[in-house]
Structures are given as structure tokens and as C-alpha cells.
């Protein structure tokens, strides 16, 4: 069965305001939300309005799997410098640059640990 969040929020709002006398179990049967979820939603209603609770929290935000802006700018600038480069050539240069950065970070970490944590 499908959960009806809008109906649940409206019933909880009415319950909080004292407009209707209804238990969490009755709301649970009408909306298919469990009691624990209804209690959590009722706490959120006190902080926010219903319309903001109906919108997903990650809407209008970039995906966690999207390319970082720094990396995207690197690719765009690289393409401006070398407009006729092939994908395989780009991948070679790109991975070489990343490995150099990684090696540099590892080198800095070794120096840092040897200075502050001598063995």
C-alpha cells in the first residue's frame, strides 16, 4: 500500500491544533505510516510548515555522484588549450596529473609524520 504523506501531515496538524481527536493508530491505518514515523512527522510540523515538508530535502541540489566543479573546470580549460586532442590522449594526461598530485600528497604526508612523530 502506498503512503499518503500529505494526508498524514494534515491529520497530524489537526491533531496538534486540537481540531480533531484521533490517535496515532487511526492515522496509521488511514495513511500507512507507522506510529514512529508519525511522531517524527509531528515534531517536524512544529518546526516547519506542511508545504516545505512535502518537498524533498535534496531537490534543487547537485547529485552526490556528479562531477566536482573543480574537476569540470579543469576539463574545460584543458579542452580550450588542446582543442584537437583525442580522448585517449586526454585520459593519459589527466591520469598522469592526478597520479602526480597523489604522489605529492603522499610525499607531504611522509614529511609531516616524520617531523611530528619521529620513530
Secondary structure, DSSP 8 states (H G I E B T S, - for coil): ----HHHHHHHHHHHHHTSS---HHHHHHHH---HHHHHHHHHHHHHS-HHHHHS-TTTTS--TTS--HHHHHHHHHHHHH-TT--HHHHHHHHHHHHHHHHHHHHHHHHHHHHHHS--
